[in-house]
Amino acid sequence: MQKITSKNVKHIVFDHDGTLVDAGGSRQLYPGIEHMLERLDKEDVKLYVWTARTRFSTVEFLKSLGIISRFEQLCCSTDSDPKPSSVGLRDMLGDDVEPKSVVVVGDSMADILGASNFGARSIGALWVSNGDRKHRQVLLECGADQLATTASECEEKLIELIRQG
């Protein structure tokens, strides 16, 4: 696992289910997510959601949680090629975005492989699996640059990356 280093992280892309939201259980934000989004709002970065969920359900979910306005744009399964294809990232971010200015935060193989296919760095979200050893290994094998076992840990890693410049 290599340490992410960059002086120009400007775009942070979050997966929806299993990263931002417990869509199968409580249907709530995971602990620490709201604080992380509030803190990132104060930084010079743009936030996005890249999900395998449909646009309609993603918009409704994020609206119901009161966080949809925090995101610059969404890319959903109904908008572009599915993950791990990087076409959705390119469609959402545009041709002018340098892949190394992007960090993808996700909990699945598809999230991490999609980031890698795009040329972006990634942080594997382990809070849904409680840092399960097998999940950790899968994300590392897919190319995760870093791992975070809590949203708070992820927040600190992202803030560090943003402020390195």
Secondary structure by P-SEA (a helix, b strand, c coil): ccccccccccbbbbbccccccccccccccccaaaaaaaaaaaccbbbbbbccccaaaaaaaaaaaccccccccccccccccccccaaaaaaaaccccccccbbbbcccaaaaaaaaaacbbbbbbcccccccaaaaaaaaaaccccccccaaaaaaaaaaaaacc
